[in-house]
């Protein structure tokens, strides 16, 4: 199993989260399983299904908190 550094994980998760690339595109370009990318997104952005329940300020706090835990 490949070991990716936290910066690479963050970049990939942000590409998908910001809708720049799909998980399928990431799979074809980098050989990373979509389920792996979902895990990285959850680490960085939290539970993706619960995001809509939070205010923009709460989302930013959660994102910053989780970003610091990846370091």
Phi and psi restraints in degrees (range 20) as a CNS / XPLOR table:
assign (resid 1 and name C) (resid 2 and name N)
       (resid 2 and name CA) (resid 2 and name C) 1.0 -73.7 20.0 2
assign (resid 2 and name N) (resid 2 and name CA)
       (resid 2 and name C) (resid 3 and name N) 1.0 146.6 20.0 2
assign (resid 2 and name C) (resid 3 and name N)
       (resid 3 and name CA) (resid 3 and name C) 1.0 -110.6 20.0 2
assign (resid 3 and name N) (resid 3 and name CA)
       (resid 3 and name C) (resid 4 and name N) 1.0 122.1 20.0 2
assign (resid 3 and name C) (resid 4 and name N)
       (resid 4 and name CA) (resid 4 and name C) 1.0 -110.7 20.0 2
assign (resid 4 and name N) (resid 4 and name CA)
       (resid 4 and name C) (resid 5 and name N) 1.0 141.7 20.0 2
assign (resid 4 and name C) (resid 5 and name N)
       (resid 5 and name CA) (resid 5 and name C) 1.0 -76.7 20.0 2
assign (resid 5 and name N) (resid 5 and name CA)
       (resid 5 and name C) (resid 6 and name N) 1.0 163.6 20.0 2
assign (resid 5 and name C) (resid 6 and name N)
       (resid 6 and name CA) (resid 6 and name C) 1.0 -62.0 20.0 2
assign (resid 6 and name N) (resid 6 and name CA)
       (resid 6 and name C) (resid 7 and name N) 1.0 -34.7 20.0 2
assign (resid 6 and name C) (resid 7 and name N)
       (resid 7 and name CA) (resid 7 and name C) 1.0 -65.2 20.0 2
assign (resid 7 and name N) (resid 7 and name CA)
       (resid 7 and name C) (resid 8 and name N) 1.0 -42.4 20.0 2
assign (resid 7 and name C) (resid 8 and name N)
       (resid 8 and name CA) (resid 8 and name C) 1.0 -63.6 20.0 2
assign (resid 8 and name N) (resid 8 and name CA)
       (resid 8 and name C) (resid 9 and name N) 1.0 -44.9 20.0 2
assign (resid 8 and name C) (resid 9 and name N)
       (resid 9 and name CA) (resid 9 and name C) 1.0 -57.9 20.0 2
assign (resid 9 and name N) (resid 9 and name CA)
       (resid 9 and name C) (resid 10 and name N) 1.0 -44.5 20.0 2
assign (resid 9 and name C) (resid 10 and name N)
       (resid 10 and name CA) (resid 10 and name C) 1.0 -62.2 20.0 2
assign (resid 10 and name N) (resid 10 and name CA)
       (resid 10 and name C) (resid 11 and name N) 1.0 -44.0 20.0 2
assign (resid 10 and name C) (resid 11 and name N)
       (resid 11 and name CA) (resid 11 and name C) 1.0 -62.0 20.0 2
assign (resid 11 and name N) (resid 11 and name CA)
       (resid 11 and name C) (resid 12 and name N) 1.0 -44.6 20.0 2
assign (resid 11 and name C) (resid 12 and name N)
       (resid 12 and name CA) (resid 12 and name C) 1.0 -65.2 20.0 2
assign (resid 12 and name N) (resid 12 and name CA)
       (resid 12 and name C) (resid 13 and name N) 1.0 -45.9 20.0 2
assign (resid 12 and name C) (resid 13 and name N)
       (resid 13 and name CA) (resid 13 and name C) 1.0 -60.8 20.0 2
assign (resid 13 and name N) (resid 13 and name CA)
       (resid 13 and name C) (resid 14 and name N) 1.0 -40.1 20.0 2
assign (resid 13 and name C) (resid 14 and name N)
       (resid 14 and name CA) (resid 14 and name C) 1.0 -69.1 20.0 2
assign (resid 14 and name N) (resid 14 and name CA)
       (resid 14 and name C) (resid 15 and name N) 1.0 -36.1 20.0 2
assign (resid 14 and name C) (resid 15 and name N)
       (resid 15 and name CA) (resid 15 and name C) 1.0 -58.4 20.0 2
assign (resid 15 and name N) (resid 15 and name CA)
       (resid 15 and name C) (resid 16 and name N) 1.0 -43.5 20.0 2
assign (resid 15 and name C) (resid 16 and name N)
       (resid 16 and name CA) (resid 16 and name C) 1.0 -75.3 20.0 2
assign (resid 16 and name N) (resid 16 and name CA)
       (resid 16 and name C) (resid 17 and name N) 1.0 -45.8 20.0 2
assign (resid 16 and name C) (resid 17 and name N)
       (resid 17 and name CA) (resid 17 and name C) 1.0 -59.6 20.0 2
assign (resid 17 and name N) (resid 17 and name CA)
       (resid 17 and name C) (resid 18 and name N) 1.0 -39.3 20.0 2
assign (resid 17 and name C) (resid 18 and name N)
       (resid 18 and name CA) (resid 18 and name C) 1.0 -87.4 20.0 2
assign (resid 18 and name N) (resid 18 and name CA)
       (resid 18 and name C) (resid 19 and name N) 1.0 7.9 20.0 2
assign (resid 18 and name C) (resid 19 and name N)
       (resid 19 and name CA) (resid 19 and name C) 1.0 60.4 20.0 2
assign (resid 19 and name N) (resid 19 and name CA)
       (resid 19 and name C) (resid 20 and name N) 1.0 33.2 20.0 2
assign (resid 19 and name C) (resid 20 and name N)
       (resid 20 and name CA) (resid 20 and name C) 1.0 -83.1 20.0 2
assign (resid 20 and name N) (resid 20 and name CA)
       (resid 20 and name C) (resid 21 and name N) 1.0 -37.2 20.0 2
assign (resid 20 and name C) (resid 21 and name N)
       (resid 21 and name CA) (resid 21 and name C) 1.0 -137.6 20.0 2
assign (resid 21 and name N) (resid 21 and name CA)
       (resid 21 and name C) (resid 22 and name N) 1.0 154.1 20.0 2
assign (resid 21 and name C) (resid 22 and name N)
       (resid 22 and name CA) (resid 22 and name C) 1.0 -89.9 20.0 2
assign (resid 22 and name N) (resid 22 and name CA)
       (resid 22 and name C) (resid 23 and name N) 1.0 164.8 20.0 2
assign (resid 22 and name C) (resid 23 and name N)
       (resid 23 and name CA) (resid 23 and name C) 1.0 -62.2 20.0 2
assign (resid 23 and name N) (resid 23 and name CA)
       (resid 23 and name C) (resid 24 and name N) 1.0 -33.9 20.0 2
assign (resid 23 and name C) (resid 24 and name N)
       (resid 24 and name CA) (resid 24 and name C) 1.0 -64.8 20.0 2
assign (resid 24 and name N) (resid 24 and name CA)
       (resid 24 and name C) (resid 25 and name N) 1.0 -42.0 20.0 2
assign (resid 24 and name C) (resid 25 and name N)
       (resid 25 and name CA) (resid 25 and name C) 1.0 -63.5 20.0 2
assign (resid 25 and name N) (resid 25 and name CA)
       (resid 25 and name C) (resid 26 and name N) 1.0 -40.2 20.0 2
assign (resid 25 and name C) (resid 26 and name N)
       (resid 26 and name CA) (resid 26 and name C) 1.0 -62.2 20.0 2
assign (resid 26 and name N) (resid 26 and name CA)
       (resid 26 and name C) (resid 27 and name N) 1.0 -41.7 20.0 2
assign (resid 26 and name C) (resid 27 and name N)
       (resid 27 and name CA) (resid 27 and name C) 1.0 -59.8 20.0 2
assign (resid 27 and name N) (resid 27 and name CA)
       (resid 27 and name C) (resid 28 and name N) 1.0 -46.4 20.0 2
assign (resid 27 and name C) (resid 28 and name N)
       (resid 28 and name CA) (resid 28 and name C) 1.0 -71.1 20.0 2
assign (resid 28 and name N) (resid 28 and name CA)
       (resid 28 and name C) (resid 29 and name N) 1.0 -36.9 20.0 2
assign (resid 28 and name C) (resid 29 and name N)
       (resid 29 and name CA) (resid 29 and name C) 1.0 -80.8 20.0 2
assign (resid 29 and name N) (resid 29 and name CA)
       (resid 29 and name C) (resid 30 and name N) 1.0 -36.6 20.0 2
assign (resid 29 and name C) (resid 30 and name N)
       (resid 30 and name CA) (resid 30 and name C) 1.0 -116.6 20.0 2
assign (resid 30 and name N) (resid 30 and name CA)
       (resid 30 and name C) (resid 31 and name N) 1.0 -10.7 20.0 2
assign (resid 30 and name C) (resid 31 and name N)
       (resid 31 and name CA) (resid 31 and name C) 1.0 73.4 20.0 2
assign (resid 31 and name N) (resid 31 and name CA)
       (resid 31 and name C) (resid 32 and name N) 1.0 26.1 20.0 2
assign (resid 31 and name C) (resid 32 and name N)
       (resid 32 and name CA) (resid 32 and name C) 1.0 -103.6 20.0 2
assign (resid 32 and name N) (resid 32 and name CA)
       (resid 32 and name C) (resid 33 and name N) 1.0 127.2 20.0 2
assign (resid 32 and name C) (resid 33 and name N)
       (resid 33 and name CA) (resid 33 and name C) 1.0 -62.3 20.0 2
assign (resid 33 and name N) (resid 33 and name CA)
       (resid 33 and name C) (resid 34 and name N) 1.0 140.6 20.0 2
assign (resid 33 and name C) (resid 34 and name N)
       (resid 34 and name CA) (resid 34 and name C) 1.0 -54.2 20.0 2
assign (resid 34 and name N) (resid 34 and name CA)
       (resid 34 and name C) (resid 35 and name N) 1.0 -36.2 20.0 2
assign (resid 34 and name C) (resid 35 and name N)
       (resid 35 and name CA) (resid 35 and name C) 1.0 -64.7 20.0 2
assign (resid 35 and name N) (resid 35 and name CA)
       (resid 35 and name C) (resid 36 and name N) 1.0 -32.0 20.0 2
assign (resid 35 and name C) (resid 36 and name N)
       (resid 36 and name CA) (resid 36 and name C) 1.0 -66.9 20.0 2
assign (resid 36 and name N) (resid 36 and name CA)
       (resid 36 and name C) (resid 37 and name N) 1.0 -43.2 20.0 2
assign (resid 36 and name C) (resid 37 and name N)
       (resid 37 and name CA) (resid 37 and name C) 1.0 -63.8 20.0 2
assign (resid 37 and name N) (resid 37 and name CA)
       (resid 37 and name C) (resid 38 and name N) 1.0 -40.5 20.0 2
assign (resid 37 and name C) (resid 38 and name N)
       (resid 38 and name CA) (resid 38 and name C) 1.0 -58.3 20.0 2
assign (resid 38 and name N) (resid 38 and name CA)
       (resid 38 and name C) (resid 39 and name N) 1.0 -43.1 20.0 2
assign (resid 38 and name C) (resid 39 and name N)
       (resid 39 and name CA) (resid 39 and name C) 1.0 -61.0 20.0 2
assign (resid 39 and name N) (resid 39 and name CA)
       (resid 39 and name C) (resid 40 and name N) 1.0 -41.6 20.0 2
assign (resid 39 and name C) (resid 40 and name N)
       (resid 40 and name CA) (resid 40 and name C) 1.0 -66.3 20.0 2
assign (resid 40 and name N) (resid 40 and name CA)
       (resid 40 and name C) (resid 41 and name N) 1.0 -39.1 20.0 2
assign (resid 40 and name C) (resid 41 and name N)
       (resid 41 and name CA) (resid 41 and name C) 1.0 -61.7 20.0 2
assign (resid 41 and name N) (resid 41 and name CA)
       (resid 41 and name C) (resid 42 and name N) 1.0 -43.5 20.0 2
assign (resid 41 and name C) (resid 42 and name N)
       (resid 42 and name CA) (resid 42 and name C) 1.0 -64.0 20.0 2
assign (resid 42 and name N) (resid 42 and name CA)
       (resid 42 and name C) (resid 43 and name N) 1.0 -38.8 20.0 2
assign (resid 42 and name C) (resid 43 and name N)
       (resid 43 and name CA) (resid 43 and name C) 1.0 -62.0 20.0 2
assign (resid 43 and name N) (resid 43 and name CA)
       (resid 43 and name C) (resid 44 and name N) 1.0 -42.4 20.0 2
assign (resid 43 and name C) (resid 44 and name N)
       (resid 44 and name CA) (resid 44 and name C) 1.0 -83.5 20.0 2
assign (resid 44 and name N) (resid 44 and name CA)
       (resid 44 and name C) (resid 45 and name N) 1.0 -40.7 20.0 2
assign (resid 44 and name C) (resid 45 and name N)
       (resid 45 and name CA) (resid 45 and name C) 1.0 -114.0 20.0 2
assign (resid 45 and name N) (resid 45 and name CA)
       (resid 45 and name C) (resid 46 and name N) 1.0 -1.1 20.0 2
assign (resid 45 and name C) (resid 46 and name N)
       (resid 46 and name CA) (resid 46 and name C) 1.0 83.0 20.0 2
assign (resid 46 and name N) (resid 46 and name CA)
       (resid 46 and name C) (resid 47 and name N) 1.0 -172.5 20.0 2
assign (resid 46 and name C) (resid 47 and name N)
       (resid 47 and name CA) (resid 47 and name C) 1.0 -63.4 20.0 2
assign (resid 47 and name N) (resid 47 and name CA)
       (resid 47 and name C) (resid 48 and name N) 1.0 114.3 20.0 2
assign (resid 47 and name C) (resid 48 and name N)
       (resid 48 and name CA) (resid 48 and name C) 1.0 -64.0 20.0 2
assign (resid 48 and name N) (resid 48 and name CA)
       (resid 48 and name C) (resid 49 and name N) 1.0 -26.9 20.0 2
assign (resid 48 and name C) (resid 49 and name N)
       (resid 49 and name CA) (resid 49 and name C) 1.0 -76.7 20.0 2
assign (resid 49 and name N) (resid 49 and name CA)
       (resid 49 and name C) (resid 50 and name N) 1.0 -24.0 20.0 2
assign (resid 49 and name C) (resid 50 and name N)
       (resid 50 and name CA) (resid 50 and name C) 1.0 -95.0 20.0 2
assign (resid 50 and name N) (resid 50 and name CA)
       (resid 50 and name C) (resid 51 and name N) 1.0 -3.8 20.0 2
assign (resid 50 and name C) (resid 51 and name N)
       (resid 51 and name CA) (resid 51 and name C) 1.0 -58.3 20.0 2
assign (resid 51 and name N) (resid 51 and name CA)
       (resid 51 and name C) (resid 52 and name N) 1.0 -37.3 20.0 2
assign (resid 51 and name C) (resid 52 and name N)
       (resid 52 and name CA) (resid 52 and name C) 1.0 -67.3 20.0 2
assign (resid 52 and name N) (resid 52 and name CA)
       (resid 52 and name C) (resid 53 and name N) 1.0 -18.0 20.0 2
assign (resid 52 and name C) (resid 53 and name N)
       (resid 53 and name CA) (resid 53 and name C) 1.0 -81.4 20.0 2
assign (resid 53 and name N) (resid 53 and name CA)
       (resid 53 and name C) (resid 54 and name N) 1.0 -10.8 20.0 2
assign (resid 53 and name C) (resid 54 and name N)
       (resid 54 and name CA) (resid 54 and name C) 1.0 -101.8 20.0 2
assign (resid 54 and name N) (resid 54 and name CA)
       (resid 54 and name C) (resid 55 and name N) 1.0 149.8 20.0 2
assign (resid 54 and name C) (resid 55 and name N)
       (resid 55 and name CA) (resid 55 and name C) 1.0 -73.7 20.0 2
assign (resid 55 and name N) (resid 55 and name CA)
       (resid 55 and name C) (resid 56 and name N) 1.0 163.9 20.0 2
assign (resid 55 and name C) (resid 56 and name N)
       (resid 56 and name CA) (resid 56 and name C) 1.0 -57.7 20.0 2
assign (resid 56 and name N) (resid 56 and name CA)
       (resid 56 and name C) (resid 57 and name N) 1.0 -37.4 20.0 2
assign (resid 56 and name C) (resid 57 and name N)
       (resid 57 and name CA) (resid 57 and name C) 1.0 -66.7 20.0 2
assign (resid 57 and name N) (resid 57 and name CA)
       (resid 57 and name C) (resid 58 and name N) 1.0 -42.2 20.0 2
assign (resid 57 and name C) (resid 58 and name N)
       (resid 58 and name CA) (resid 58 and name C) 1.0 -65.1 20.0 2
assign (resid 58 and name N) (resid 58 and name CA)
       (resid 58 and name C) (resid 59 and name N) 1.0 -38.3 20.0 2
assign (resid 58 and name C) (resid 59 and name N)
       (resid 59 and name CA) (resid 59 and name C) 1.0 -62.1 20.0 2
assign (resid 59 and name N) (resid 59 and name CA)
       (resid 59 and name C) (resid 60 and name N) 1.0 -43.6 20.0 2
assign (resid 59 and name C) (resid 60 and name N)
       (resid 60 and name CA) (resid 60 and name C) 1.0 -64.7 20.0 2
assign (resid 60 and name N) (resid 60 and name CA)
       (resid 60 and name C) (resid 61 and name N) 1.0 -42.8 20.0 2
assign (resid 60 and name C) (resid 61 and name N)
       (resid 61 and name CA) (resid 61 and name C) 1.0 -61.6 20.0 2
assign (resid 61 and name N) (resid 61 and name CA)
       (resid 61 and name C) (resid 62 and name N) 1.0 -45.6 20.0 2
assign (resid 61 and name C) (resid 62 and name N)
       (resid 62 and name CA) (resid 62 and name C) 1.0 -61.9 20.0 2
assign (resid 62 and name N) (resid 62 and name CA)
       (resid 62 and name C) (resid 63 and name N) 1.0 -43.8 20.0 2
assign (resid 62 and name C) (resid 63 and name N)
       (resid 63 and name CA) (resid 63 and name C) 1.0 -62.0 20.0 2
assign (resid 63 and name N) (resid 63 and name CA)
       (resid 63 and name C) (resid 64 and name N) 1.0 -45.6 20.0 2
assign (resid 63 and name C) (resid 64 and name N)
       (resid 64 and name CA) (resid 64 and name C) 1.0 -64.8 20.0 2
assign (resid 64 and name N) (resid 64 and name CA)
       (resid 64 and name C) (resid 65 and name N) 1.0 -40.6 20.0 2
assign (resid 64 and name C) (resid 65 and name N)
       (resid 65 and name CA) (resid 65 and name C) 1.0 -62.9 20.0 2
assign (resid 65 and name N) (resid 65 and name CA)
       (resid 65 and name C) (resid 66 and name N) 1.0 -45.1 20.0 2
assign (resid 65 and name C) (resid 66 and name N)
       (resid 66 and name CA) (resid 66 and name C) 1.0 -71.4 20.0 2
assign (resid 66 and name N) (resid 66 and name CA)
       (resid 66 and name C) (resid 67 and name N) 1.0 -33.6 20.0 2
assign (resid 66 and name C) (resid 67 and name N)
       (resid 67 and name CA) (resid 67 and name C) 1.0 -63.0 20.0 2
assign (resid 67 and name N) (resid 67 and name CA)
       (resid 67 and name C) (resid 68 and name N) 1.0 -41.0 20.0 2
assign (resid 67 and name C) (resid 68 and name N)
       (resid 68 and name CA) (resid 68 and name C) 1.0 -68.9 20.0 2
assign (resid 68 and name N) (resid 68 and name CA)
       (resid 68 and name C) (resid 69 and name N) 1.0 -27.8 20.0 2
assign (resid 68 and name C) (resid 69 and name N)
       (resid 69 and name CA) (resid 69 and name C) 1.0 -75.8 20.0 2
assign (resid 69 and name N) (resid 69 and name CA)
       (resid 69 and name C) (resid 70 and name N) 1.0 -20.5 20.0 2
assign (resid 69 and name C) (resid 70 and name N)
       (resid 70 and name CA) (resid 70 and name C) 1.0 -75.8 20.0 2
assign (resid 70 and name N) (resid 70 and name CA)
       (resid 70 and name C) (resid 71 and name N) 1.0 -22.4 20.0 2
